[in-house]
């Protein structure tokens, strides 16, 4: 990450129903109590234009080809990065995002079968080279994750309505990326919520991402 970006950037990734939103909130609250300025955001979304693209991308009635889907995600990511993420990191804030570049690799690459090198190049363009300091993959088996979504009472969105085979490819994609990248840590999301949260905090500390002023908290 560029020297002018003084903040820290953590992304929470994983299959559907893995608890990304829950743990983004818990981690953000933990850091805030420690006196750290935190910006919590999500993809697709995070800023006005990207939220409009989110509505289109996740709408059950949208008919979107894989390449168009990839490009819409990239457009939303570019605006999200320019308008929110980069300024926050330049201020020295701690940015927590539910999904970022690895989501496109998992969903449009492993899931849809689009070229992974193409997605990497597109991610590079969309983010101007900004990468997370740490990627936490909350892992849950595909059927179990979708069951969680269903039990929450929320209606499935366009991606959640995909076949179980699609979701299994996405999950395996995340696990394969983690095997190749030391900046990706996989945490079992089927454990009790408190245990998962503790593991996330432990991982953040072990990676040296907690400021010194909060080391004793």
Secondary structure by P-SEA (a helix, b strand, c coil): ccccccbbbbbbbbcccccaaaaaaaaaaaaaaaccbbbbbbcccccaaaaaaaaaaacccccccaaaaaaaaaaaaaaaaaccaaaaaaabbbbbbcccaaaaaaaccccccccaaaaaaaaaaaaccccccbbbbbcccaaaaaaaaaaacccccccccccaaaaaaaaaaaaaaaacccccccccccccaaaaaaaaaaaaaaacccccccccc
